[in-house]
Amino acid sequence: MQIEVTINDKLVTWDVEKDEFLADTLRSHGFLSVKKACETSCCGLCTVWVDDKSVLSCSLLSLRVHGKKITTIEGVPKQAEEFARILTAEGAEQCGFCSPGFIMNVLAMKNELVNPSEDEIIHYLTGNLCRCTGYMGQLRAVKTYLGVVEG
């Protein structure tokens, strides 16, 4: 079946299977930042935006995105690099396997929340797993990036 999507601001038509998940479709078209690890929709490595909202692409059928706008980390290079520098400066960057999905969620949070509390940040990022860090460096980096003012 054919779907038409706008991927990182480029209109494309793709052939997909009726039971194909978006993560697999994206990877087959060269968007290798989209990872799959848990196969249960709980690690966040496959996070992309569909119509500017974070979604887990490993649990979304490709047919469901027909006519929609998809953004991967390749589509937001300046914002991703800005946050990645802060992440590195806070000592929170380890192997990098989880980074694309984590970064996509942080960028989405910046677009959705204004001066979130630490609890709101933690709640927003609960679905992003990282096996290398203790999360404290990531939390510091997120707060710095968002310009969170604690009071």
Backbone bond lengths (Angstrom), bond angles and torsions (degrees), N, CA, C in turn:
res aa  C-N    CA-C-N  psi(-1)  N-CA   C-N-CA  omega(-1)  CA-C   N-CA-C  phi
1 M - - - 1.445 - - 1.526 107.92 -
2 Q 1.316 115.49 149.72 1.452 119.77 179.52 1.517 111.42 -101.26
3 I 1.334 114.36 141.33 1.454 120.27 171.90 1.523 107.54 -127.27
4 E 1.308 114.69 150.35 1.462 121.26 175.20 1.522 107.02 -116.66
5 V 1.319 115.93 125.56 1.457 120.91 -179.41 1.523 109.40 -137.98
6 T 1.308 114.43 159.00 1.464 120.10 171.00 1.519 105.86 -103.52
7 I 1.326 115.78 112.10 1.453 121.13 -178.34 1.524 108.67 -110.10
8 N 1.325 115.24 116.88 1.467 120.92 -178.24 1.529 111.44 49.90
9 D 1.332 114.62 47.09 1.474 124.49 177.08 1.529 114.61 70.70
10 K 1.322 117.58 17.06 1.462 120.85 176.91 1.525 108.86 -122.46
11 L 1.320 117.16 124.90 1.466 122.40 179.36 1.526 109.35 -76.28
12 V 1.341 115.83 127.39 1.461 121.21 -179.75 1.530 109.71 -135.89
13 T 1.321 114.81 158.74 1.464 121.94 172.01 1.516 107.02 -121.49
14 W 1.327 115.28 126.92 1.455 120.75 -178.16 1.521 110.52 -124.38
15 D 1.319 115.95 146.97 1.457 122.02 170.00 1.524 107.46 -90.53
16 V 1.328 116.28 128.29 1.456 121.03 -180.00 1.526 109.37 -133.77
17 E 1.306 114.62 156.15 1.462 120.72 174.37 1.527 108.58 -83.21
18 K 1.322 117.25 155.48 1.471 120.57 -177.38 1.522 112.62 -65.53
19 D 1.335 118.12 -22.56 1.464 121.53 -179.23 1.530 112.44 -111.09
20 E 1.323 117.03 19.47 1.462 121.93 -177.38 1.533 110.69 -86.85
21 F 1.318 115.65 134.69 1.456 119.97 178.81 1.522 110.69 -89.45
22 L 1.327 115.09 151.30 1.459 121.51 -175.60 1.523 112.08 -57.69
23 A 1.312 118.59 -39.62 1.473 120.53 179.08 1.524 110.77 -57.05
24 D 1.314 117.15 -42.62 1.463 121.19 179.90 1.526 111.11 -68.05
25 T 1.323 116.41 -40.53 1.466 120.64 178.28 1.520 110.07 -62.42
26 L 1.321 116.16 -47.57 1.467 119.85 -178.87 1.531 111.03 -61.27
27 R 1.306 117.19 -46.18 1.469 120.07 179.89 1.525 111.30 -62.93
28 S 1.324 116.68 -38.31 1.469 119.20 -179.86 1.522 112.33 -67.74
29 H 1.327 116.80 -17.67 1.467 121.42 178.48 1.528 111.30 -104.90
30 G 1.326 117.01 17.70 1.450 121.03 170.97 1.515 117.04 93.32
31 F 1.321 118.18 4.30 1.463 121.03 178.69 1.528 108.22 -89.74
32 L 1.327 114.32 75.71 1.459 121.07 -170.63 1.520 113.50 -79.24
33 S 1.325 117.84 -4.54 1.467 119.96 173.94 1.520 110.38 -68.73
34 V 1.309 116.96 -24.01 1.468 121.81 -179.72 1.528 107.11 -79.03
35 K 1.315 115.04 116.37 1.464 120.65 -176.62 1.526 110.51 -111.61
36 K 1.323 115.25 159.75 1.458 122.50 171.90 1.513 106.77 -128.53
37 A 1.335 115.39 130.31 1.461 117.49 -178.63 1.516 112.45 -133.83
38 C 1.321 117.44 -44.43 1.463 118.94 -170.59 1.523 113.68 -92.44
39 E 1.328 116.58 -26.32 1.468 121.55 -177.07 1.533 112.42 62.31
40 T 1.343 116.80 14.92 1.468 120.47 -179.46 1.531 112.96 -132.15
41 S 1.306 117.58 11.28 1.474 123.01 179.11 1.517 113.44 63.96
42 C 1.329 117.37 35.52 1.464 117.42 178.82 1.513 115.96 -130.66
43 C 1.313 120.28 8.12 1.466 118.53 -178.44 1.524 113.43 -105.16
44 G 1.318 118.10 -22.75 1.463 121.49 177.57 1.518 115.31 83.10
45 L 1.327 118.50 -1.58 1.459 120.11 -177.85 1.526 113.17 -65.93
46 C 1.294 117.09 -21.53 1.461 121.89 -176.58 1.534 112.80 -96.62
47 T 1.330 117.73 12.63 1.461 121.40 -174.42 1.526 111.89 -63.90
48 V 1.315 115.28 127.56 1.464 124.55 171.42 1.521 106.44 -135.46
49 W 1.307 116.75 174.69 1.464 120.01 173.89 1.514 109.52 -105.81
50 V 1.299 115.63 135.11 1.464 121.69 169.90 1.518 105.35 -118.12
51 D 1.322 114.93 119.11 1.463 121.50 -173.66 1.531 110.47 50.03
52 D 1.337 115.08 45.93 1.470 124.55 174.51 1.527 115.27 68.09
53 K 1.314 118.35 16.49 1.470 122.55 175.94 1.523 108.77 -118.82
54 S 1.336 116.02 137.41 1.466 120.34 178.44 1.522 110.84 -63.87
55 V 1.327 115.27 132.71 1.469 121.05 175.17 1.523 108.77 -138.86
56 L 1.307 115.14 155.89 1.458 121.93 174.77 1.523 107.36 -90.23
57 S 1.313 116.38 106.57 1.462 120.44 -173.40 1.520 113.06 -71.73
58 C 1.335 117.82 -13.43 1.468 119.59 178.91 1.523 112.02 -77.58
59 S 1.336 116.73 -12.93 1.468 118.93 -178.86 1.519 112.46 -119.76
60 L 1.324 116.97 13.23 1.461 122.06 179.61 1.523 108.78 -114.73
61 L 1.315 116.07 121.08 1.458 119.44 178.08 1.525 109.97 -65.72
62 S 1.312 115.57 138.15 1.464 120.83 -178.73 1.522 112.30 -58.22
63 L 1.318 117.09 -34.12 1.467 120.16 179.27 1.525 112.17 -59.02
64 R 1.333 117.46 -27.45 1.469 121.90 -176.63 1.529 112.70 -73.60
65 V 1.333 118.35 -12.87 1.462 120.00 -178.26 1.530 112.38 -100.27
66 H 1.309 116.91 6.67 1.472 119.97 177.73 1.530 109.16 -54.76
67 G 1.330 115.88 128.10 1.461 121.26 178.40 1.518 114.75 80.89
68 K 1.328 117.27 3.86 1.466 120.50 -176.27 1.530 111.80 -104.43
69 K 1.322 114.76 169.95 1.454 123.13 178.14 1.531 108.28 -101.34
70 I 1.324 116.65 125.63 1.456 122.39 179.25 1.522 107.93 -115.70
71 T 1.322 115.15 136.71 1.467 120.56 176.20 1.521 108.60 -126.95
72 T 1.332 115.11 128.35 1.455 121.88 172.80 1.524 106.90 -109.79
73 I 1.308 116.70 175.18 1.462 119.39 -179.24 1.534 111.36 -60.99
74 E 1.335 117.03 -26.53 1.466 120.10 176.91 1.526 111.61 -63.83
75 G 1.332 117.17 -21.32 1.461 121.86 -178.97 1.516 114.73 -89.30
76 V 1.330 117.53 -5.59 1.472 121.68 179.89 1.534 110.19 -132.95
77 P 1.333 117.57 54.04 1.464 119.85 -171.68 1.529 114.79 -63.79
78 K 1.306 118.81 -38.73 1.468 120.10 -178.09 1.522 111.30 -67.38
79 Q 1.324 117.08 -47.19 1.460 120.56 179.03 1.524 110.98 -64.34
80 A 1.321 116.27 -41.64 1.465 120.60 -179.33 1.528 110.52 -63.70
81 E 1.320 116.76 -42.67 1.464 120.06 179.97 1.529 110.93 -66.16
82 E 1.331 116.69 -39.89 1.467 120.37 178.73 1.529 110.62 -59.01
83 F 1.323 117.15 -48.16 1.463 119.31 179.63 1.525 111.22 -69.38
84 A 1.321 117.96 -38.90 1.470 121.07 -179.24 1.526 111.01 -60.11
85 R 1.317 117.66 -35.81 1.471 120.55 177.90 1.529 110.67 -65.40
86 I 1.324 116.07 -41.06 1.469 119.89 178.01 1.524 109.90 -66.76
87 L 1.321 116.43 -42.23 1.460 121.62 178.64 1.530 110.44 -57.68
88 T 1.311 116.44 -44.74 1.457 121.72 179.35 1.525 110.94 -66.50
89 A 1.322 116.77 -42.82 1.466 120.80 -179.97 1.529 112.00 -61.85
90 E 1.316 116.65 -29.65 1.472 121.01 178.89 1.530 112.37 -86.23
91 G 1.338 117.00 2.59 1.458 120.63 178.91 1.513 113.05 70.97
92 A 1.322 116.61 24.21 1.463 120.49 -175.44 1.524 113.03 -102.38
93 E 1.306 118.32 2.11 1.457 121.22 179.84 1.520 107.96 -97.41
94 Q 1.304 116.76 120.83 1.458 120.77 -178.76 1.528 108.66 -114.75
95 C 1.318 117.78 -105.84 1.464 119.39 -176.25 1.525 112.67 -78.36
96 G 1.328 117.42 -24.87 1.464 121.20 176.45 1.515 115.36 88.82
97 F 1.317 118.52 -4.77 1.464 120.18 -176.77 1.529 111.87 -61.56
98 C 1.324 117.23 -39.05 1.464 120.50 -178.11 1.526 113.10 -86.58
99 S 1.330 116.95 -9.62 1.466 120.65 -170.78 1.527 115.71 -57.06
100 P 1.326 121.08 -46.58 1.471 118.00 -177.36 1.527 113.53 -57.97
101 G 1.321 117.76 -46.33 1.466 120.26 179.07 1.510 112.04 -66.13
102 F 1.335 116.76 -41.23 1.456 121.77 178.68 1.525 110.27 -62.93
103 I 1.321 116.54 -46.91 1.463 120.78 -179.41 1.524 110.56 -62.47
104 M 1.317 117.97 -41.77 1.474 119.92 179.17 1.525 110.94 -60.22
105 N 1.330 117.23 -38.88 1.460 120.21 178.91 1.525 111.49 -69.99
106 V 1.322 117.61 -38.62 1.468 120.77 178.38 1.530 109.97 -64.72
107 L 1.323 117.30 -43.48 1.466 120.20 178.64 1.526 110.96 -63.23
108 A 1.328 116.88 -38.68 1.473 120.54 176.99 1.524 110.22 -64.39
109 M 1.328 116.05 -40.68 1.459 120.18 179.17 1.526 110.27 -60.85
110 K 1.328 116.25 -41.51 1.468 120.00 179.40 1.526 110.58 -60.21
111 N 1.315 116.59 -35.79 1.467 120.88 179.64 1.526 112.68 -75.27
112 E 1.327 117.51 -22.70 1.463 120.84 -173.25 1.524 115.33 -104.27
113 L 1.334 117.80 -34.32 1.464 120.56 -173.13 1.525 111.45 -112.68
114 V 1.318 116.40 143.25 1.456 121.98 176.13 1.525 108.15 -111.76
115 N 1.334 115.89 122.47 1.461 122.60 -179.73 1.533 112.53 43.93
116 P 1.336 116.45 59.14 1.472 119.21 -178.89 1.524 111.54 -67.92
117 S 1.311 115.46 152.17 1.460 120.97 174.57 1.531 108.31 -75.53
118 E 1.332 115.31 167.35 1.456 119.36 177.34 1.529 110.42 -60.16
119 D 1.313 117.21 -40.20 1.471 120.66 178.37 1.524 111.37 -62.69
120 E 1.328 118.08 -39.64 1.467 121.27 178.70 1.526 111.09 -66.03
121 I 1.330 116.54 -39.89 1.470 120.55 177.72 1.523 109.79 -62.88
122 I 1.314 116.37 -48.75 1.470 120.82 -179.49 1.527 110.46 -60.24
123 H 1.324 116.91 -44.04 1.465 120.90 178.92 1.528 110.48 -61.15
124 Y 1.328 117.50 -44.55 1.466 121.92 -177.83 1.525 111.00 -62.11
125 L 1.328 116.54 -36.05 1.468 120.75 -174.23 1.526 114.05 -100.00
126 T 1.313 117.33 9.70 1.462 121.03 -176.38 1.529 112.73 -55.47
127 G 1.289 119.05 -34.54 1.462 121.79 -177.33 1.512 115.19 -81.03
128 N 1.326 118.50 0.58 1.465 121.13 179.14 1.521 109.91 -100.40
129 L 1.319 115.27 111.55 1.458 120.37 -178.91 1.526 111.22 -97.90
130 C 1.323 114.73 144.43 1.460 122.25 176.63 1.518 106.71 -137.97
131 R 1.309 116.89 126.46 1.461 120.37 -178.27 1.527 112.66 -89.79
132 C 1.337 117.43 -8.10 1.463 119.97 -174.29 1.523 114.12 -99.14
133 T 1.319 117.58 -35.44 1.465 119.72 -172.26 1.519 110.83 -101.42
134 G 1.303 114.75 169.27 1.467 120.96 175.13 1.511 110.79 -97.75
135 Y 1.294 117.88 11.16 1.467 125.97 176.82 1.519 114.44 73.65
136 M 1.330 120.22 -19.67 1.462 120.34 -177.66 1.534 110.71 -67.57
137 G 1.324 117.23 -41.40 1.460 120.56 176.63 1.510 111.27 -63.01
138 Q 1.327 115.97 -40.87 1.462 119.79 177.46 1.525 110.35 -62.72
139 L 1.323 117.26 -42.89 1.457 121.27 179.84 1.532 110.74 -62.47
140 R 1.329 117.24 -43.27 1.474 120.58 176.62 1.522 110.55 -60.17
141 A 1.327 116.35 -43.79 1.462 120.73 -179.18 1.525 111.16 -63.59
142 V 1.325 116.82 -42.66 1.464 120.68 179.51 1.528 109.92 -62.51
143 K 1.317 116.88 -45.66 1.476 120.66 179.82 1.528 110.77 -60.88
144 T 1.316 116.82 -42.91 1.465 120.69 178.88 1.524 109.79 -62.98
145 Y 1.319 116.76 -48.48 1.466 121.25 -178.62 1.529 112.07 -60.85
146 L 1.312 116.12 -41.47 1.470 119.90 -178.51 1.515 112.55 -79.57
147 G 1.326 117.08 -9.60 1.461 119.97 -178.03 1.521 112.06 67.04
148 V 1.326 115.34 34.81 1.452 120.20 -177.69 1.527 109.89 -65.78
149 V 1.302 114.35 126.21 1.455 121.46 177.55 1.514 106.91 -102.10
150 E 1.331 114.53 116.05 1.471 117.98 179.65 1.519 108.93 -91.49
151 G 1.312 114.44 141.58 1.456 115.94 -177.06 1.473 114.62 -147.80
